[in-house]
Amino acid sequence: MSRVYNFSAGPSCLPEEVLNECAAEMLDYKGTGQSVMEMSHRSKAFEPIIQDAEAMVRKLMNVPENYKVLFLQGGGSTQFAMVAENLGIHSGKAAYIETGVWAKKAAAEAKHLGVDVDIIASSKDKGYSYIPRVEKVEGDYDYVYICFNNTIMGTHYEYIPETGDIPLVADISSCVLSEPLDISKFGMVFAGAQKNLAPAGVTLVIIREDLITDSPRSGTPTMLCYKTHADADSMYNTPPCYTIYVLGKVLHWIEKNGGAEGMLKRNKEKADYLYNFLDSSDFYHATAQKGSRSLMNVPFLTKYSTGATDEASLAKEKEINDKFVKEAAAAGLVNLKGHRLVGGMRASIYNAMSLDGVKALVEFMKKFAAEN
């Protein structure tokens, strides 16, 4: 069977070049006679793998020297708790900008752990279809929290809020290394790997050293302390070795293709192609507002998604969406079903998705519109 175009929001497609390299080394990594997924994380064979991955993160993301790079587990959702436990320790107050599901969940987790959460802005009024403009944040906050790219809603920050001396924390899971990002403007960023970096299993954390405390909130488990992992160079317990290995290969692929700047050029070309089609179509429309649109995740609806709540309209909308997803899959365009909170369809076009894949999607969309 030939390869499909995978538009999944995560786990997502990986560069074929990387997959081929991993396949070639599956049974014997560099003459060790074993797979990376079998070897000890304390072995001399694995040590350079994790060291290279960190070096590549620092190089491609221009990580300042006073920041630690950590490879953790538990996904972005565990970071919701770790951020609150480790940073919400002075005033006990934190500011959150609510732009969708993941920012909302992060705020709820912090509140659950006893942090006094202040939702300083929200785009809930319009279904999280835009990013609210918060130029400057002031106040007695331990940190300010944002989700930089909203996978479900297809929105993205076109600016970085000014927070002064208040550490800015960003979830960059679905846009990491899709564009250049000035890490020095953040106290901390984190990213689940399963969208742009590697298979699911490792979470990248980049945190300024002065924010790593040995006195987190009372009762914080050892494994949820950043200092635990920083002191042990991400080796306090067994790390997700194979995922880190793949991550390193993806980072080298990104470097070979122009680094963060090259990815931005590649991603803008793909996104412009798709959005231009959507904006010119009488059959489809994008759900995210202009000025807040993600380059990574593009939710869209058909003309049958009218917002009506009567039974007949909802049935017709479901019928056309199901038909689109089924026929797209048959054409080799998979995982296009939209999230239930938005409906319709969603094309996630991460770094590894080619322009050819996006063009194939648009051609299918034209055909489907003509037939329906």
C-alpha positions in Angstrom: 0.0 0.0 0.0 1.3 3.5 -0.8 1.8 6.2 1.8 -1.3 8.3 2.6 -1.3 12.0 3.4 -1.9 12.1 7.1 -3.6 15.3 8.4 -3.9 14.1 12.0 -3.7 16.7 14.8 -1.4 14.3 16.7 0.3 11.9 16.7 1.0 13.3 13.3 3.1 12.5 10.2 6.8 12.4 10.4 9.4 13.1 7.7 9.7 10.0 5.5 13.5 10.4 5.5 13.5 10.1 9.3 11.2 7.0 9.2 13.5 5.4 6.7 16.6 6.1 8.9 14.8 4.7 11.9 13.8 1.6 10.0 17.4 1.0 8.8 18.7 1.2 12.4 15.8 -0.7 14.0 17.7 -3.9 14.6 21.2 -2.6 14.9 22.0 1.0 15.9 25.5 1.9 14.8 27.0 -1.6 15.2 25.7 -2.1 18.8 23.7 -5.1 17.7 20.5 -3.7 19.3 17.7 -1.3 18.8 17.7 2.1 20.6 14.4 1.0 22.2 16.3 -1.9 23.8 19.4 -0.2 25.1 20.0 1.1 28.6 19.5 4.8 29.1 22.7 4.8 31.1 24.8 3.1 28.4 27.6 4.7 26.4 25.6 4.1 23.3 22.6 6.2 24.4 24.4 9.0 26.1 25.4 10.8 22.8 21.8 10.4 21.5 20.3 12.5 24.3 23.2 14.9 24.3 22.8 15.5 20.6 19.1 16.0 20.9 19.6 18.7 23.5 22.4 20.3 21.5 20.1 20.4 18.4 17.2 21.9 20.5 19.6 24.6 21.7 20.9 25.3 18.2 17.6 25.4 16.3 15.7 27.3 19.0 18.6 29.6 20.0 18.1 28.7 23.6 20.0 31.1 25.9 22.7 29.6 28.2 20.6 30.4 31.3 17.9 28.0 30.3 17.6 24.3 31.0 16.4 21.8 28.3 14.5 18.9 29.8 13.1 15.7 28.2 10.1 14.7 30.4 7.1 12.4 30.3 3.4 12.8 30.8 2.6 15.0 27.8 1.6 18.6 27.9 -1.3 17.8 30.3 1.2 17.0 33.1 2.8 20.4 32.5 -0.4 22.0 33.5 0.2 20.7 37.0 4.0 21.1 37.0 3.8 24.8 36.0 1.4 25.5 38.8 3.3 23.5 41.4 6.7 24.9 40.6 6.0 28.5 39.6 2.9 29.4 41.6 4.8 29.7 44.9 5.2 33.4 45.8 1.9 35.3 45.6 0.1 32.2 44.7 -1.6 34.0 41.8 -1.3 33.4 38.1 -2.8 35.1 35.0 -4.2 32.9 32.2 -5.3 33.9 28.7 -8.1 31.5 27.7 -8.0 30.8 24.0 -9.5 27.3 23.9 -9.6 23.8 25.4 -6.0 23.5 26.4 -5.6 26.9 28.1 -8.9 26.3 29.8 -7.7 22.9 31.1 -4.4 24.3 32.2 -6.2 27.0 34.2 -8.6 24.5 35.8 -5.6 22.3 36.9 -3.8 25.3 38.5 -7.0 26.3 40.3 -7.4 22.7 41.4 -3.9 22.8 42.9 -4.7 25.9 44.9 -3.3 28.6 42.6 -5.4 31.8 42.5 -6.2 31.9 38.8 -7.1 35.1 37.1 -8.5 34.8 33.5 -7.3 38.1 32.2 -8.7 37.6 28.7 -10.8 35.1 26.8 -12.0 34.5 23.3 -14.9 32.3 24.5 -17.4 35.0 23.4 -16.8 34.0 19.7 -16.2 30.2 20.2 -12.4 30.7 20.6 -12.1 31.7 17.0 -9.6 34.5 17.6 -6.7 35.4 19.9 -7.5 38.3 22.2 -5.0 41.2 22.2 -3.3 41.6 25.5 -0.4 43.9 24.9 0.8 44.2 28.5 0.2 42.3 31.7 0.9 43.8 35.1 0.0 42.7 38.6 1.2 40.5 41.5 1.3 37.3 39.4 3.8 34.5 39.8 3.4 33.8 36.0 1.3 34.5 32.9 0.2 31.5 30.9 -0.8 31.2 27.2 -1.3 28.4 24.7 0.6 29.7 21.7 -1.2 27.6 19.1 -4.6 26.2 19.6 -4.8 22.8 17.9 -8.6 22.4 18.1 -9.7 25.9 17.3 -6.9 26.6 14.7 -5.8 29.9 16.2 -2.3 31.2 16.8 -0.6 34.2 18.6 0.7 36.7 16.1 2.3 38.6 19.0 4.0 37.9 22.3 2.3 39.6 25.3 4.6 41.9 27.2 4.8 40.7 30.8 7.8 42.6 32.2 9.3 40.8 35.2 6.4 38.3 35.3 7.6 35.0 33.8 5.6 34.1 30.6 4.8 30.4 30.2 3.7 29.1 26.8 2.4 25.7 25.6 3.9 25.5 22.2 3.1 21.8 21.6 1.4 22.3 18.2 3.7 24.9 16.8 7.2 24.1 18.2 9.9 24.8 15.5 7.3 25.7 12.9 8.7 29.2 13.0 11.4 31.2 14.8 10.5 32.0 18.4 12.5 34.3 20.8 12.9 32.0 23.9 14.3 34.9 25.9 10.8 36.4 26.0 9.5 33.5 28.0 10.2 32.1 31.4 9.3 28.7 30.2 7.9 26.9 27.1 6.9 23.3 26.7 5.8 21.0 23.9 4.4 17.5 23.6 6.5 15.9 20.8 3.7 14.2 18.9 2.9 17.0 16.5 6.1 18.4 15.1 9.0 16.6 16.8 8.6 12.9 17.3 6.2 10.1 18.3 4.2 10.6 21.5 6.1 9.9 24.7 8.5 12.8 25.4 7.7 16.3 26.4 10.2 19.1 25.7 10.6 21.7 28.4 12.8 24.8 28.2 12.9 26.7 31.5 14.9 29.6 32.8 17.2 28.4 35.5 16.0 31.0 38.1 12.5 29.4 37.9 13.8 26.0 38.9 13.1 25.9 42.7 13.9 23.3 45.3 10.8 24.6 47.2 7.7 24.0 45.1 4.2 24.0 46.5 3.8 21.8 49.5 3.0 18.2 48.7 4.4 18.3 45.2 5.6 14.8 44.2 9.3 14.4 43.5 8.6 13.5 39.8 6.7 16.8 39.4 9.6 19.0 40.5 11.6 20.6 37.6 14.7 20.5 39.9 14.5 16.8 40.1 15.0 16.5 36.3 17.3 19.4 35.9 19.7 18.1 38.4 19.7 14.7 36.8 20.0 15.9 33.2 16.6 14.3 32.4 17.8 11.0 33.7 16.2 10.8 37.2 14.2 7.9 35.9 14.3 6.0 32.6 13.4 8.6 29.9 11.5 7.7 26.7 14.7 6.7 24.9 13.4 5.8 21.5 11.2 8.9 21.2 14.2 11.1 22.1 16.2 9.3 19.4 13.6 10.0 16.8 13.3 13.6 18.0 17.0 14.0 17.4 16.6 12.8 13.8 13.7 15.1 13.2 15.8 18.1 14.5 18.6 17.2 12.0 15.9 17.1 9.3 14.7 20.5 10.3 18.3 21.8 10.2 18.8 20.4 6.8 15.7 22.1 5.5 16.6 25.6 6.7 15.9 25.5 10.4 13.0 27.4 12.0 13.2 30.0 9.2 13.0 27.3 6.6 10.0 25.7 8.4 8.2 29.0 8.5 8.7 29.5 4.7 7.5 25.9 4.1 4.5 26.2 6.4 3.4 29.6 5.2 3.3 28.4 1.6 1.2 25.4 2.6 -1.2 27.4 4.8 -1.6 30.3 2.3 -2.5 27.8 -0.4 -5.2 26.2 1.8 -6.6 29.4 3.3 -6.7 31.2 -0.1 -8.8 28.3 -1.4 -11.1 28.4 1.6 -11.6 32.1 1.5 -12.5 32.0 -2.2 -14.9 29.1 -1.9 -18.7 29.2 -1.8 -18.8 25.7 -0.4 -16.2 25.8 2.5 -15.0 28.4 5.0 -12.3 28.5 7.7 -13.5 28.9 11.3 -10.5 30.9 12.6 -10.6 34.6 12.1 -8.0 36.3 10.0 -5.2 37.7 12.1 -5.3 34.7 14.4 -5.0 31.8 12.0 -2.7 28.9 12.7 -0.2 27.7 10.1 -0.4 24.2 11.7 -4.1 23.4 12.2 -6.9 24.5 9.8 -10.5 23.7 10.8 -13.1 24.3 8.1 -16.8 23.8 7.6 -19.1 23.3 4.6 -22.1 25.4 3.6 -24.2 22.8 5.3 -22.8 23.9 8.7 -25.2 26.8 9.2 -25.3 26.9 13.0 -29.0 25.8 12.9 -30.0 23.5 15.7 -33.1 21.8 14.2 -32.9 18.1 13.7 -33.0 18.2 9.9 -30.1 20.7 9.6 -27.9 18.8 12.1 -28.6 15.5 10.2 -27.6 17.1 6.9 -24.5 18.6 8.4 -23.4 15.2 9.9 -24.2 13.4 6.7 -22.0 15.7 4.5 -19.1 15.8 7.0 -19.1 12.0 7.3 -19.2 11.7 3.6 -16.3 14.1 3.2 -14.1 12.2 5.7 -15.0 8.8 4.2 -14.3 9.8 0.6 -11.2 11.7 1.5 -9.8 8.6 3.3 -10.5 6.5 0.2 -8.5 9.1 -1.8 -5.5 8.7 0.5 -6.2 11.8 2.6 -6.7 10.6 6.2 -7.6 11.9 9.7 -9.6 14.9 8.5 -12.5 14.7 10.9 -12.9 17.9 12.8 -12.9 18.1 16.6 -16.4 17.8 18.1 -16.2 21.3 19.6 -15.8 22.8 16.2 -17.3 20.3 13.9 -16.6 19.9 10.2 -13.1 19.0 9.2 -9.6 19.9 10.3 -6.4 19.7 8.3 -3.3 19.6 10.4 -0.4 20.6 8.2 2.7 20.3 10.5 6.3 20.6 9.3 6.4 17.1 7.8 3.3 17.6 5.6 4.4 18.4 2.1 2.9 21.1 -0.2 1.9 18.2 -2.5 -0.2 16.9 0.3 -2.0 20.2 0.7 -2.5 20.5 -3.0 -4.0 17.0 -3.2 -6.4 18.0 -0.4 -7.5 21.1 -2.2 -8.1 19.2 -5.4 -10.2 16.7 -3.5 -12.1 19.5 -1.9 -12.9 21.1 -5.3 -14.2 17.7 -6.6 -16.2 17.1 -3.5 -17.8 20.6 -3.6 -18.7 20.1 -7.3 -20.4 16.8 -6.5 -22.3 17.9 -3.4 
